[in-house]
Every structure is written in C-alpha cells, then in structure tokens.
Amino acid sequence: MLDSAQELEGLEIDLLLEGIFQRFGHDFRGYRREPLRRKLLGFMRADGLATVSAVQDRMLHDAATGIRLLRALSLRPAALYGDPGHFRVLRAALGTWLRSRPTPRIWIAECVAPEDVFGLVILLLEEGLHDKTQIFATGANETLLQEAAKGRLSASRLADYERNYVASGGRRTLREYLRDSGGEPAFEPRLATNITWAQYNLATDASFNEFELIVCRDTLAEFGPGLKRRTLQLFHESLPRFGLLSVNGIEHPESDPFIAGYAAMERETGLYRRIV
C-alpha cells in the first residue's frame, strides 16, 4: 500500500507514461523521473490541472492535449553554438575526417530546435564540406521536428548567438546566413538543401544507416541507465571505425562498456572517436 503523496505521484507518472506509449507510441518510460517530473509540473500549471491522473484523463480523451503534452515532455533548452569550445574541436576533427570519406553522412539525433542542426550546417559550409555531406536530423516528436525545419530563431537571442559563433571559430558573420521570415530571423533556405528530417525514437527504433558523425547533445542526461545504454549501443552500431560521436550527459564515461571503445578527443564536453 502506498504511504506517501510522493509514492502516489510516482505511480501516477508511471501510469501516465504507459498511457502515452499505448496512446501515441512515444516512449518516455526509460527517462529519468526528476527531469520529466519538472516538465510535467510545468504543463500541469499551464493547464490548471491539479494531479497527474487529471493529465492522464485529459490526454487519453483529447488528442490536442496529448500533442501538447508530448511537446512539453520532449522540449529542452537549445542554444546556437552553446558550447563554443566543443565546436572548435569538432571543426578541426571534421575537416580531416570528412574529407577522407567519399559521401559522408551525419546523424543529429533527438533534434528539437533549429539550433541543433543549422550551426553544424554552417560549420560544414565554411569547411567546404557541405555539398558532399548528407545530414539526417531525427526526433521522436514530429511537431518539434517540423518547427526546427522552419529554421526560425528568436531575435532577442541573436547577439548571444553571434558571440557564440565567433568564439566557436566562425569565419564570417552569423547574419550572413539569415533572412527575414515574417518579422523573425530564419536561416537561409540554401542551408537546408542536404538535410533529411525524419521522425525517429531512440527508445524503440533500430539503427538505420552508418554515419561518420553522430551528434546527440543535452539528451542523454535525461535518460535512465537502461535507455542510456541502449542509445549508446545504437550509436556504436551506427558508426564505422574512427567515426565521431558527439554526446554529453555521461557522468562516468570510463566505466561505460560502450564509451570504453572510444578515444576521448574532448572528454569535458563530449567528443569521442570510435577505435574498436
């Protein structure tokens, strides 16, 4: 018998996640509960719902509520060149590696915002690698993926993004890659020519290709141990020897059996090269 409000809420969350999976096919059951709980409480406040069970009732009987809930649980903060030092190292590594490959492919996994994709596209352009490289941007949430594909940015963040871009090794100005879209800054359409956008769930789907670089930033920290191991195994199966893996949110990489097969090019921010 449950003897505390916290335990009851935990049970409600487990039942909600099972309901989401059965109703919509989105699997959050392997996510860490505390980050998920914070997102859920924010959704409840916005909708005026007092309990998790009330969320489940509305989600099951109103598809629009379900779609908004999926978006709220999938969303995470995103920033263009949010870690400039990482992008400087990645720029140098990609220049040599991708030039040695005839038709390189890049997988950006769990994309939720244009910042996740277009910063890397600009890097490829400036290194003369864009035209030969195919980018696959995937995410479990179709709504967020569609929003990301529009390439729109917040005007209030442009000054910060410009500073990040310069600090990351950018060779021009960020505004040269932007246009006006209904009063909002947006990336130029030419930047999207080599991008394939596709719905894909790291919790349930299998490897679908081999990639010279896999990028999954700020996502693994939200995964529980089982889902994190599954995802790292999936990435390992999708990389050739010497392929690059850009991930963070791995607290103890030296103890992980999959990361043990990689050489750390920049452990602090998470850039690895597969060696076995």
Backbone as JSON, one array per atom type, in Angstrom:
{
  "sequence": "MLDSAQELEGLEIDLLLEGIFQRFGHDFRGYRREPLRRKLLGFMRADGLATVSAVQDRMLHDAATGIRLLRALSLRPAALYGDPGHFRVLRAALGTWLRSRPTPRIWIAECVAPEDVFGLVILLLEEGLHDKTQIFATGANETLLQEAAKGRLSASRLADYERNYVASGGRRTLREYLRDSGGEPAFEPRLATNITWAQYNLATDASFNEFELIVCRDTLAEFGPGLKRRTLQLFHESLPRFGLLSVNGIEHPESDPFIAGYAAMERETGLYRRIV",
  "N": [[0.85, -1.2, 0.0], [0.52, 2.24, -0.82], [2.15, 4.82, 0.95], [2.65, 7.52, 1.0], [2.41, 10.85, -0.38], [4.32, 11.34, -2.3], [5.04, 8.8, -3.26], [2.61, 8.06, -4.35], [2.34, 9.95, -6.38], [4.5, 9.16, -7.94], [3.59, 6.67, -8.85], [1.4, 7.54, -10.36], [2.73, 8.94, -12.38], [4.16, 6.88, -13.63], [1.98, 5.41, -14.66], [0.91, 7.33, -16.36], [2.97, 7.61, -18.28], [2.96, 5.08, -19.38], [0.42, 5.16, -20.48], [0.79, 7.19, -22.41], [2.58, 5.9, -24.11], [1.01, 3.73, -25.02], [-1.09, 5.12, -26.22], [0.01, 7.02, -28.02], [2.44, 6.05, -28.92], [4.88, 7.11, -28.18], [7.74, 6.77, -26.25], [8.49, 7.38, -23.12], [9.19, 5.98, -20.93], [11.69, 5.07, -20.13], [13.02, 7.3, -19.28], [14.73, 9.48, -16.97], [13.15, 10.2, -13.91], [13.02, 12.67, -12.42], [13.81, 15.01, -14.06], [11.79, 14.7, -15.98], [9.52, 14.92, -14.4], [9.64, 17.63, -13.63], [9.11, 18.94, -16.06], [6.55, 17.97, -16.5], [5.11, 19.03, -14.31], [5.24, 21.71, -14.97], [3.65, 21.72, -17.26], [1.21, 20.99, -16.09], [0.68, 23.2, -14.45], [0.35, 25.18, -16.39], [-1.97, 24.29, -17.63], [-3.78, 24.23, -15.61], [-4.2, 21.91, -14.06], [-4.6, 19.69, -11.39], [-3.61, 17.2, -10.58], [-1.53, 14.4, -11.59], [-3.01, 12.29, -12.53], [-5.22, 13.62, -13.52], [-4.1, 14.81, -15.74], [-3.57, 12.53, -17.25], [-6.19, 11.59, -17.74], [-7.25, 13.67, -19.33], [-5.42, 13.66, -21.45], [-5.87, 11.13, -22.59], [-8.44, 11.37, -23.6], [-8.52, 13.59, -25.2], [-7.08, 14.46, -28.05], [-5.66, 16.75, -28.83], [-4.7, 17.81, -26.42], [-3.0, 15.72, -25.78], [-1.03, 15.96, -27.8], [0.09, 18.44, -27.16], [1.1, 17.8, -24.65], [3.04, 15.85, -25.29], [4.82, 17.47, -26.68], [5.63, 19.22, -24.62], [6.96, 17.45, -22.87], [9.03, 16.59, -24.45], [10.51, 18.8, -25.13], [13.5, 20.71, -24.74], [16.04, 22.99, -23.51], [17.76, 24.92, -26.0], [20.62, 26.16, -27.71], [22.38, 28.16, -30.02], [25.54, 27.18, -31.06], [26.13, 26.67, -28.37], [28.15, 25.65, -26.8], [30.97, 26.81, -27.4], [33.7, 26.01, -27.34], [33.61, 23.25, -27.74], [32.66, 23.15, -30.37], [34.81, 24.27, -31.72], [36.78, 22.28, -31.48], [35.41, 20.2, -32.75], [35.15, 21.25, -35.33], [37.82, 21.2, -36.25], [38.33, 18.43, -36.15], [36.42, 17.36, -37.92], [37.15, 18.45, -40.36], [39.45, 17.05, -41.32], [38.58, 14.34, -41.16], [36.07, 14.06, -42.61], [36.82, 14.83, -45.17], [38.23, 12.69, -46.01], [36.38, 10.81, -46.65], [34.18, 9.53, -49.12], [31.33, 10.0, -49.45], [30.13, 11.36, -47.01], [28.04, 10.95, -44.07], [25.94, 12.44, -41.63], [24.41, 12.16, -38.5], [22.05, 13.77, -36.63], [20.73, 13.32, -33.69], [17.64, 13.18, -31.9], [16.6, 15.81, -32.33], [15.33, 18.96, -31.48], [15.12, 21.62, -32.04], [15.94, 24.38, -34.26], [18.51, 25.27, -33.72], [19.91, 22.99, -33.07], [20.71, 21.91, -35.45], [21.4, 23.73, -37.6], [23.67, 25.18, -36.9], [25.74, 23.33, -37.18], [25.52, 22.86, -39.92], [26.37, 25.31, -40.97], [29.03, 25.26, -40.12], [29.97, 23.11, -41.72], [29.67, 24.25, -44.28], [31.56, 26.34, -44.15], [33.88, 24.9, -43.97], [34.06, 23.77, -46.41], [32.69, 21.39, -46.83], [30.05, 20.92, -47.09], [28.53, 20.38, -49.48], [29.08, 17.72, -50.14], [28.11, 16.26, -48.07], [25.57, 14.48, -46.34], [22.95, 15.19, -44.18], [21.14, 13.85, -41.51], [18.47, 14.67, -39.66], [16.85, 13.81, -36.85], [14.01, 13.1, -34.71], [11.91, 12.25, -31.92], [9.58, 13.64, -31.55], [7.26, 14.82, -33.68], [6.1, 17.35, -34.06], [7.95, 19.21, -32.92], [10.08, 18.66, -34.59], [9.15, 19.55, -37.08], [8.91, 22.27, -36.51], [11.6, 22.88, -36.06], [12.62, 22.49, -38.63], [11.76, 24.72, -39.98], [13.56, 26.65, -39.32], [13.59, 29.01, -37.78], [14.55, 31.68, -35.59], [14.85, 33.26, -32.35], [14.76, 36.72, -32.21], [15.73, 38.11, -30.03], [17.83, 36.63, -29.11], [19.91, 36.78, -30.85], [22.24, 38.37, -30.59], [23.7, 37.06, -28.57], [24.03, 34.61, -29.86], [25.6, 35.36, -32.02], [27.99, 36.05, -30.74], [28.66, 33.53, -29.68], [29.03, 32.13, -32.06], [31.3, 33.4, -33.2], [33.18, 32.8, -31.2], [33.28, 30.07, -31.53], [34.82, 29.67, -33.72], [33.84, 30.64, -36.08], [33.85, 31.99, -39.4], [32.77, 34.09, -40.76], [30.06, 36.3, -40.57], [27.27, 35.72, -38.47], [24.84, 36.73, -39.31], [24.98, 36.73, -42.06], [24.01, 34.32, -42.83], [21.34, 34.38, -42.45], [17.86, 35.33, -42.93], [14.95, 37.44, -43.26], [11.87, 36.31, -41.98], [8.73, 36.73, -41.98], [8.99, 38.76, -40.09], [10.64, 37.55, -38.27], [13.97, 36.36, -37.59], [15.47, 33.93, -39.7], [17.09, 30.94, -40.83], [18.81, 30.83, -43.96], [17.21, 29.34, -46.8], [18.91, 27.78, -48.42], [20.62, 26.51, -46.71], [19.35, 24.26, -45.88], [19.39, 22.34, -47.82], [20.7, 19.85, -47.88], [19.61, 18.36, -45.86], [17.84, 15.79, -44.3], [14.81, 15.35, -42.78], [13.38, 13.46, -40.22], [11.09, 11.45, -38.39], [11.96, 9.69, -35.5], [12.61, 7.38, -32.94], [14.65, 7.07, -30.23], [14.26, 5.29, -28.18], [12.94, 3.09, -29.16], [13.46, 2.46, -31.87], [15.56, 1.0, -34.48], [19.03, 0.88, -35.63], [19.66, 2.71, -38.61], [21.45, 3.37, -40.6], [24.89, 3.99, -41.56], [27.15, 6.27, -40.11], [29.4, 9.01, -40.35], [29.6, 10.9, -38.39], [27.89, 11.23, -35.35], [25.61, 13.12, -33.58], [24.38, 13.99, -30.47], [23.24, 15.97, -28.33], [22.79, 17.12, -25.0], [20.73, 15.38, -24.34], [21.1, 12.71, -23.42], [21.44, 13.05, -20.71], [18.91, 13.13, -19.71], [18.03, 10.58, -19.81], [17.34, 7.41, -18.31], [19.42, 4.77, -16.81], [19.12, 2.3, -18.31], [17.98, 3.08, -20.81], [19.92, 4.86, -21.62], [22.12, 3.13, -21.99], [21.1, 1.58, -24.08], [20.87, 3.52, -26.1], [23.55, 4.32, -26.48], [24.62, 1.92, -27.39], [23.2, 1.69, -29.78], [24.22, 3.91, -31.17], [26.87, 3.08, -31.36], [26.64, 0.89, -33.06], [26.05, 2.25, -35.34], [28.19, 3.65, -36.24], [31.23, 3.8, -38.15], [34.55, 2.4, -37.8], [36.72, 4.76, -36.38], [34.83, 6.7, -36.6], [33.04, 9.62, -35.46], [31.67, 10.64, -32.33], [29.5, 12.76, -30.81], [28.51, 13.56, -27.81], [26.95, 14.39, -24.66], [26.36, 14.4, -21.09], [27.13, 12.04, -19.95], [28.1, 10.7, -17.12], [30.22, 9.11, -16.08], [32.27, 8.22, -18.17], [34.48, 6.5, -18.47], [33.77, 4.16, -17.23], [31.77, 3.07, -18.68], [30.71, 0.47, -20.79], [30.42, 0.85, -23.55], [31.4, 3.41, -24.25], [33.97, 2.85, -23.59], [35.05, 1.84, -25.87], [35.98, 3.96, -27.28], [38.12, 6.73, -28.12], [38.75, 9.56, -26.24], [38.42, 12.66, -27.54], [37.77, 15.11, -26.64], [36.94, 15.1, -23.65], [35.71, 16.64, -21.69], [33.58, 18.13, -22.82], [32.5, 16.23, -24.41], [33.38, 14.7, -26.94], [34.11, 12.04, -28.96], [36.09, 9.47, -30.53], [35.48, 6.55, -32.32], [37.25, 3.61, -31.73], [37.3, 0.86, -31.62]],
  "CA": [[0.0, 0.0, 0.0], [1.28, 3.47, -0.89], [2.03, 5.51, 2.23], [3.05, 8.92, 0.91], [1.99, 11.55, -1.59], [5.38, 11.2, -3.3], [4.91, 7.49, -3.88], [1.4, 8.07, -5.17], [2.65, 10.7, -7.59], [5.37, 8.32, -8.77], [2.74, 5.69, -9.52], [0.63, 8.26, -11.37], [3.62, 9.25, -13.51], [4.38, 5.62, -14.36], [0.76, 5.09, -15.41], [0.8, 8.32, -17.44], [3.94, 7.29, -19.32], [2.45, 3.88, -20.06], [-0.7, 5.61, -21.3], [1.35, 7.91, -23.55], [3.14, 4.91, -25.03], [-0.08, 2.98, -25.63], [-1.97, 6.01, -26.99], [0.71, 7.76, -29.08], [3.65, 5.37, -29.37], [6.08, 7.79, -27.7], [8.17, 6.0, -25.08], [9.26, 8.12, -22.11], [9.27, 5.14, -19.73], [13.08, 4.9, -19.74], [13.61, 8.59, -18.92], [14.87, 9.81, -15.55], [11.88, 10.75, -13.46], [13.0, 14.03, -11.91], [13.67, 15.99, -15.15], [10.47, 14.53, -16.59], [8.54, 15.45, -13.45], [9.66, 19.1, -13.71], [8.39, 19.32, -17.28], [5.15, 17.62, -16.3], [4.52, 20.0, -13.39], [5.06, 22.95, -15.74], [2.47, 21.51, -18.1], [0.04, 20.99, -15.22], [0.41, 24.59, -14.04], [-0.16, 25.92, -17.55], [-3.32, 23.82, -17.96], [-4.64, 24.27, -14.43], [-4.52, 20.54, -13.65], [-4.12, 19.52, -10.02], [-2.97, 15.9, -10.37], [-1.04, 13.7, -12.78], [-4.13, 11.49, -13.03], [-6.05, 14.51, -14.33], [-3.39, 14.93, -17.02], [-3.79, 11.29, -18.0], [-7.58, 11.55, -18.2], [-7.43, 14.61, -20.44], [-4.59, 13.2, -22.56], [-6.48, 9.97, -23.23], [-9.72, 11.7, -24.22], [-8.42, 14.78, -26.05], [-5.84, 14.31, -28.81], [-4.91, 18.02, -28.83], [-3.97, 17.85, -25.16], [-1.91, 14.75, -25.9], [0.03, 16.51, -28.64], [0.78, 19.47, -26.38], [1.85, 17.13, -23.59], [4.23, 15.27, -25.9], [5.74, 18.58, -26.96], [6.18, 19.71, -23.35], [7.88, 16.47, -22.31], [10.17, 16.42, -25.37], [11.25, 20.06, -25.3], [14.63, 21.01, -23.87], [16.7, 24.22, -23.94], [18.7, 24.8, -27.11], [21.34, 27.4, -27.98], [23.27, 28.05, -31.18], [26.93, 27.14, -30.61], [26.05, 26.86, -26.92], [29.46, 25.28, -26.23], [31.89, 27.19, -28.49], [34.92, 25.21, -27.31], [33.32, 21.95, -28.37], [32.56, 23.33, -31.81], [36.15, 24.5, -32.27], [37.42, 20.96, -31.61], [34.67, 19.46, -33.77], [35.5, 21.82, -36.63], [39.14, 20.68, -36.64], [38.25, 16.98, -36.37], [35.62, 17.07, -39.1], [37.86, 18.86, -41.58], [40.29, 15.94, -41.78], [37.85, 13.08, -41.25], [35.07, 14.01, -43.67], [37.47, 14.94, -46.47], [38.75, 11.37, -46.39], [35.24, 9.95, -46.95], [33.58, 9.98, -50.39], [29.97, 10.51, -49.27], [29.89, 11.3, -45.56], [26.7, 11.14, -43.52], [25.89, 12.9, -40.24], [23.12, 11.96, -37.84], [21.75, 14.61, -35.47], [19.67, 12.56, -33.05], [16.76, 13.86, -30.96], [16.58, 17.23, -32.68], [14.11, 19.62, -31.02], [15.17, 23.05, -32.35], [16.85, 24.65, -35.39], [19.87, 25.43, -33.21], [20.56, 21.68, -33.03], [21.1, 21.46, -36.79], [21.93, 24.68, -38.56], [25.04, 25.56, -36.54], [26.63, 22.36, -37.81], [25.47, 23.09, -41.36], [27.25, 26.46, -41.24], [30.41, 24.75, -39.96], [30.29, 22.33, -42.92], [29.83, 25.2, -45.37], [32.81, 27.09, -44.02], [34.99, 23.97, -44.15], [33.99, 23.23, -47.76], [32.24, 20.0, -46.74], [28.58, 20.87, -47.11], [27.94, 19.82, -50.7], [29.28, 16.28, -50.22], [27.66, 15.64, -46.82], [24.14, 14.36, -46.11], [22.62, 15.3, -42.76], [19.86, 13.29, -41.09], [18.01, 15.25, -38.4], [15.73, 12.99, -36.4], [13.48, 13.36, -33.38], [10.72, 11.48, -31.62], [8.4, 14.5, -31.58], [7.1, 15.34, -35.04], [5.8, 18.79, -34.01], [9.2, 19.92, -32.72], [10.9, 18.47, -35.78], [8.62, 20.45, -38.09], [9.29, 23.62, -36.11], [13.04, 23.02, -36.29], [12.87, 22.55, -40.07], [11.48, 26.09, -40.44], [14.81, 27.39, -39.14], [13.37, 30.33, -37.21], [15.23, 31.98, -34.35], [14.37, 34.41, -31.59], [15.59, 37.91, -32.45], [16.34, 38.54, -28.77], [19.0, 35.81, -28.81], [20.88, 36.87, -31.94], [23.52, 38.92, -30.13], [24.41, 35.96, -27.89], [24.39, 33.61, -30.86], [26.71, 35.9, -32.81], [29.2, 35.89, -29.91], [28.98, 32.1, -29.65], [29.52, 31.76, -33.39], [32.68, 33.89, -33.32], [34.01, 32.04, -30.27], [33.38, 28.69, -32.0], [35.7, 29.62, -34.88], [33.15, 31.1, -37.27], [34.74, 32.75, -40.28], [32.07, 35.21, -41.38], [29.16, 36.8, -39.53], [26.1, 34.87, -38.43], [23.73, 37.35, -40.05], [25.09, 36.41, -43.48], [23.29, 33.07, -43.07], [19.96, 34.57, -42.02], [16.96, 36.17, -43.7], [13.73, 37.77, -42.53], [10.74, 35.43, -42.25], [7.56, 37.22, -41.26], [9.42, 39.55, -38.94], [11.56, 36.77, -37.45], [15.15, 35.87, -38.31], [15.44, 32.5, -40.04], [18.23, 30.53, -41.64], [18.6, 30.82, -45.39], [16.75, 28.03, -47.29], [20.0, 27.0, -49.01], [21.28, 25.73, -45.67], [18.59, 23.02, -45.63], [19.33, 21.52, -49.04], [21.23, 18.5, -47.67], [19.07, 17.84, -44.61], [16.66, 14.92, -44.3], [14.13, 15.41, -41.49], [12.62, 12.21, -40.08], [10.69, 11.05, -37.04], [12.74, 8.52, -35.08], [12.59, 7.29, -31.48], [15.82, 6.37, -29.71], [13.85, 4.27, -27.23], [12.28, 1.93, -29.78], [13.86, 2.2, -33.25], [16.86, 0.36, -34.71], [19.98, 1.6, -36.47], [19.14, 2.81, -39.97], [22.5, 3.68, -41.56], [26.21, 4.2, -40.97], [27.39, 7.71, -40.11], [30.74, 9.45, -39.97], [29.45, 11.67, -37.16], [26.59, 11.22, -34.68], [25.51, 14.21, -32.6], [23.22, 13.89, -29.58], [23.63, 16.86, -27.26], [21.84, 17.51, -23.94], [19.62, 14.43, -24.31], [21.4, 11.53, -22.62], [21.31, 13.38, -19.29], [17.52, 12.92, -19.32], [17.74, 9.15, -19.93], [17.72, 6.5, -17.25], [20.57, 3.92, -17.18], [18.81, 1.33, -19.36], [17.8, 3.77, -22.09], [21.22, 5.41, -22.0], [22.91, 2.03, -22.55], [20.52, 1.23, -25.38], [21.21, 4.56, -27.06], [24.98, 4.24, -26.79], [24.81, 0.73, -28.23], [22.65, 2.06, -31.08], [25.2, 4.78, -31.82], [28.05, 2.27, -31.67], [26.31, 0.1, -34.25], [25.83, 3.15, -36.48], [29.44, 4.34, -36.54], [32.37, 2.99, -38.6], [35.78, 2.65, -37.03], [37.22, 6.14, -36.46], [33.71, 7.63, -36.63], [32.99, 10.58, -34.35], [30.46, 10.65, -31.52], [29.39, 13.99, -30.03], [27.47, 13.38, -26.8], [27.27, 14.78, -23.29], [25.43, 13.78, -20.14], [27.66, 10.75, -19.5], [28.81, 11.1, -15.91], [31.45, 8.34, -15.87], [32.49, 7.54, -19.46], [35.48, 5.45, -18.41], [33.17, 2.94, -16.71], [30.71, 2.61, -19.56], [31.3, -0.51, -21.72], [30.39, 1.3, -24.93], [32.35, 4.52, -24.38], [35.31, 2.28, -23.48], [35.53, 1.57, -27.21], [36.23, 5.24, -27.93], [39.16, 7.62, -27.62], [38.19, 10.87, -25.93], [39.1, 13.8, -28.17], [37.49, 16.21, -25.73], [36.05, 14.45, -22.69], [34.97, 17.63, -20.89], [32.32, 18.48, -23.47], [31.94, 15.03, -25.01], [33.65, 14.35, -28.34], [34.82, 10.77, -28.94], [36.32, 8.77, -31.8], [35.4, 5.11, -32.15], [38.53, 2.96, -32.03], [37.1, -0.58, -31.78]],
  "C": [[0.88, 1.24, 0.0], [1.06, 4.28, 0.39], [2.51, 6.96, 2.19], [2.57, 9.52, -0.4], [3.03, 11.4, -2.69], [5.3, 9.86, -4.01], [3.69, 7.42, -4.79], [1.65, 8.82, -6.47], [3.55, 9.89, -8.52], [4.58, 7.27, -9.53], [1.92, 6.35, -10.62], [1.48, 8.55, -12.6], [3.9, 7.99, -14.32], [3.17, 5.25, -15.21], [0.56, 6.05, -16.57], [1.74, 7.96, -18.59], [3.54, 6.03, -20.08], [1.29, 4.26, -20.97], [-0.24, 6.36, -22.54], [1.88, 6.93, -24.58], [2.03, 4.15, -25.77], [-0.91, 3.85, -26.58], [-1.26, 6.61, -28.2], [1.97, 7.09, -29.59], [4.94, 6.04, -28.96], [6.48, 7.17, -26.36], [9.07, 6.85, -24.19], [9.53, 7.26, -20.89], [10.7, 4.94, -19.24], [13.77, 6.19, -19.36], [13.77, 8.71, -17.41], [13.63, 10.55, -15.08], [11.93, 12.22, -13.05], [12.96, 15.09, -13.01], [12.3, 15.91, -15.82], [9.39, 15.12, -15.7], [8.48, 16.98, -13.51], [8.9, 19.59, -14.94], [6.89, 19.08, -17.11], [4.46, 18.63, -15.39], [4.31, 21.35, -14.09], [3.85, 22.87, -16.64], [1.19, 21.58, -17.27], [-0.32, 22.41, -14.78], [-0.2, 25.36, -15.2], [-1.6, 25.54, -17.88], [-4.27, 23.82, -16.77], [-5.07, 22.91, -13.95], [-3.85, 20.24, -12.32], [-3.34, 18.24, -9.8], [-2.49, 15.32, -11.7], [-2.16, 12.85, -13.38], [-5.07, 12.33, -13.88], [-5.42, 14.74, -15.69], [-3.67, 13.68, -17.87], [-5.21, 11.22, -18.55], [-7.78, 12.46, -19.4], [-6.64, 14.17, -21.67], [-5.25, 12.06, -23.32], [-7.74, 10.32, -24.01], [-9.68, 12.91, -25.14], [-7.07, 14.74, -26.76], [-5.0, 15.58, -28.8], [-4.11, 18.18, -27.55], [-2.78, 16.89, -25.2], [-0.74, 15.28, -26.7], [0.82, 17.58, -27.9], [1.61, 18.87, -25.26], [3.13, 16.51, -24.15], [5.27, 16.34, -26.19], [6.42, 19.06, -25.69], [7.21, 18.75, -22.77], [9.13, 16.29, -23.17], [11.06, 17.65, -25.43], [12.4, 20.16, -24.31], [15.28, 22.3, -24.36], [17.68, 23.97, -25.08], [19.35, 26.16, -27.34], [22.28, 27.18, -29.16], [24.71, 28.19, -30.73], [27.01, 27.35, -29.1], [27.33, 26.49, -26.2], [30.51, 25.57, -27.29], [33.16, 26.35, -28.52], [34.74, 23.86, -27.97], [33.28, 22.09, -29.89], [33.92, 23.63, -32.44], [36.87, 23.16, -32.48], [36.74, 20.15, -32.7], [35.01, 19.95, -35.16], [36.83, 21.24, -37.13], [39.07, 19.19, -36.96], [37.51, 16.64, -37.64], [36.36, 17.38, -40.39], [38.68, 17.73, -42.17], [39.48, 14.69, -42.07], [36.9, 13.03, -42.44], [35.7, 14.14, -45.05], [38.0, 13.59, -46.95], [37.63, 10.41, -46.8], [34.54, 10.44, -48.21], [32.19, 10.59, -50.25], [29.6, 10.45, -47.79], [28.45, 11.58, -45.17], [26.82, 11.54, -42.06], [24.48, 12.68, -39.71], [23.03, 12.87, -36.62], [20.52, 14.0, -34.81], [18.95, 13.39, -32.0], [16.85, 15.38, -31.11], [15.25, 17.84, -32.21], [14.06, 21.1, -31.41], [16.12, 23.28, -33.53], [18.29, 24.81, -34.95], [20.63, 24.11, -33.21], [21.18, 21.3, -34.36], [21.9, 22.51, -37.56], [23.32, 25.2, -38.18], [26.05, 24.63, -37.17], [26.66, 22.52, -39.32], [26.41, 24.24, -41.74], [28.72, 26.04, -41.13], [30.84, 23.98, -41.21], [30.51, 23.23, -44.13], [31.19, 25.88, -45.32], [34.05, 26.2, -44.17], [34.99, 23.35, -45.55], [33.5, 21.79, -47.83], [30.75, 19.84, -46.95], [28.04, 20.1, -48.3], [28.06, 18.31, -50.77], [28.67, 15.54, -49.03], [26.14, 15.63, -46.72], [23.88, 14.35, -44.6], [21.24, 14.7, -42.52], [19.52, 13.87, -39.72], [16.76, 14.52, -37.96], [15.28, 13.4, -35.01], [12.22, 12.55, -33.17], [9.45, 12.31, -31.77], [8.29, 15.19, -32.93], [6.84, 16.84, -35.05], [7.08, 19.59, -33.86], [10.11, 19.81, -33.94], [10.46, 19.41, -36.9], [8.97, 21.9, -37.77], [10.77, 23.87, -36.36], [13.34, 23.2, -37.77], [12.6, 23.94, -40.63], [12.67, 27.01, -40.23], [14.65, 28.76, -38.52], [14.04, 30.47, -35.84], [14.55, 33.14, -33.63], [15.32, 35.59, -31.8], [16.32, 38.35, -31.19], [17.61, 37.76, -28.44], [20.12, 35.97, -29.84], [22.24, 37.39, -31.48], [24.34, 37.84, -29.42], [24.88, 34.92, -28.89], [25.57, 34.08, -31.72], [28.02, 35.76, -32.03], [29.62, 34.42, -29.85], [29.6, 31.65, -30.97], [30.98, 32.18, -33.57], [33.61, 33.07, -32.43], [34.21, 30.6, -30.72], [34.31, 28.54, -33.19], [35.04, 30.04, -36.17], [33.99, 32.07, -38.09], [34.07, 33.92, -40.97], [31.28, 35.92, -40.29], [27.89, 35.95, -39.6], [24.97, 35.42, -39.28], [23.8, 37.08, -41.55], [24.34, 35.13, -43.84], [21.8, 33.18, -42.75], [19.19, 35.45, -42.99], [15.77, 36.52, -42.8], [12.6, 36.84, -42.96], [9.56, 35.87, -41.4], [7.92, 38.0, -40.02], [10.36, 38.82, -38.0], [12.8, 36.41, -38.25], [15.04, 34.36, -38.54], [16.64, 32.18, -40.9], [17.84, 30.5, -43.11], [18.17, 29.43, -45.86], [17.87, 27.17, -47.85], [20.71, 26.13, -47.97], [20.6, 24.38, -45.44], [18.63, 22.04, -46.78], [19.79, 20.08, -48.83], [20.73, 17.87, -46.37], [17.85, 16.97, -44.89], [16.07, 14.93, -42.9], [13.27, 14.16, -41.35], [12.3, 11.94, -38.61], [11.38, 9.74, -36.69], [12.81, 8.54, -33.56], [13.77, 6.46, -31.0], [15.44, 5.22, -28.79], [13.35, 2.99, -27.89], [12.83, 1.55, -31.14], [15.27, 1.62, -33.34], [17.76, 1.26, -35.54], [19.51, 1.59, -37.93], [20.19, 3.17, -41.01], [23.83, 3.71, -40.82], [26.56, 5.67, -41.15], [28.82, 8.01, -39.69], [30.73, 10.27, -38.68], [28.03, 11.5, -36.65], [26.62, 12.26, -33.59], [24.24, 14.0, -31.78], [23.55, 14.68, -28.32], [22.46, 17.11, -26.3], [20.63, 16.6, -23.85], [19.89, 13.27, -23.37], [21.26, 11.8, -21.13], [19.88, 13.17, -18.8], [17.14, 11.44, -19.33], [18.14, 8.41, -18.66], [18.82, 5.56, -17.72], [20.27, 2.95, -18.32], [18.68, 1.97, -20.72], [19.1, 4.39, -22.56], [22.1, 4.33, -22.61], [22.4, 1.64, -23.92], [20.93, 2.23, -26.45], [22.67, 4.52, -27.45], [25.3, 3.01, -27.64], [24.33, 1.0, -29.65], [23.65, 2.94, -31.85], [26.44, 3.99, -32.23], [27.82, 1.45, -32.94], [26.19, 0.95, -35.51], [27.08, 3.93, -36.88], [30.47, 3.37, -37.13], [33.54, 3.19, -37.65], [36.32, 4.02, -37.38], [36.09, 7.16, -36.63], [33.66, 8.46, -35.36], [31.64, 10.54, -33.66], [30.49, 11.89, -30.64], [28.2, 13.87, -29.08], [27.93, 14.03, -25.5], [26.24, 14.15, -22.38], [25.85, 12.39, -19.72], [28.56, 11.04, -18.31], [30.14, 10.4, -15.73], [31.78, 7.55, -17.13], [33.49, 6.39, -19.38], [34.91, 4.12, -17.91], [32.09, 2.37, -17.62], [31.29, 1.66, -20.62], [31.31, -0.06, -23.16], [31.38, 2.44, -25.15], [33.78, 4.01, -24.24], [35.9, 1.94, -24.85], [35.87, 2.82, -27.99], [37.45, 5.92, -27.32], [38.54, 8.99, -27.41], [39.02, 11.96, -26.6], [38.91, 15.05, -27.33], [36.45, 15.7, -24.72], [35.17, 15.47, -21.97], [33.63, 17.98, -21.51], [31.77, 17.33, -24.32], [32.14, 14.85, -26.49], [34.57, 13.14, -28.34], [35.0, 10.24, -30.36], [36.28, 7.26, -31.53], [36.72, 4.47, -32.58], [38.4, 1.44, -32.14], [35.65, -0.85, -32.17]]
}
